[in-house]
Amino acid sequence: MSEQKQVQSKTTMIIVAWLLGYLGIHRLMMGYSNWWVQLITFGGCGIWSLIDLIQIFTGKMKMADGRDLI
């Protein structure tokens, strides 16, 4: 049985993605299991991190289980 992650604040996720996006920490906090891919590729050389930041900012990136950020 998987444990459900707490819904994160959109503002917090924007800040974490901006500062630590290249490590994938925002994906870890949002419950994604593939966060380590960004860790070993440094956010896809920054490209995936930028895409994630834009998606969080526009509301298109949700928690791993589909819930909206608050």
C-alpha positions in Angstrom: 0.0 0.0 0.0 1.5 3.4 -1.0 1.5 6.3 1.4 -0.3 9.4 0.0 1.9 12.5 0.0 0.7 15.8 1.6 -0.5 18.3 -1.0 2.2 20.9 -1.5 1.9 24.6 -1.8 2.3 25.9 -5.4 4.5 28.8 -4.1 6.7 26.4 -2.2 7.1 24.2 -5.3 8.0 27.1 -7.5 10.7 28.2 -5.0 12.1 24.6 -4.6 12.0 24.0 -8.4 13.8 27.3 -9.0 16.5 26.7 -6.4 16.9 22.9 -6.5 15.2 21.9 -9.7 18.3 20.4 -11.2 18.3 17.9 -8.3 14.7 16.9 -8.8 13.8 17.7 -5.2 10.5 19.3 -6.3 9.5 16.0 -7.9 10.4 14.0 -4.8 8.3 16.4 -2.7 5.3 16.0 -5.1 5.4 12.2 -4.8 6.9 11.3 -8.2 9.0 8.1 -8.3 11.2 9.2 -11.2 12.8 12.2 -9.4 16.2 10.5 -9.3 16.5 10.8 -13.1 16.8 14.6 -12.7 19.3 14.0 -9.9 21.7 12.0 -12.1 21.3 14.2 -15.2 21.2 17.6 -13.3 17.7 18.3 -14.5 18.4 17.2 -18.0 21.1 19.8 -18.2 18.5 22.3 -16.9 16.0 21.8 -19.6 13.6 19.5 -17.7 13.9 21.7 -14.6 12.9 24.7 -16.6 9.9 22.8 -18.2 8.8 21.6 -14.7 9.1 25.2 -13.3 6.9 26.6 -16.1 4.4 23.7 -15.7 4.2 24.3 -11.9 3.8 28.1 -12.4 1.0 27.6 -15.0 -0.7 24.9 -12.9 -0.2 22.1 -15.4 2.0 20.0 -13.1 0.1 18.3 -10.4 0.9 16.0 -7.5 1.9 12.5 -8.6 -1.6 11.2 -7.7 -3.3 13.9 -9.7 -4.3 16.3 -7.0 -3.8 20.0 -7.7 -1.2 22.0 -5.8 -2.7 24.3 -3.2 
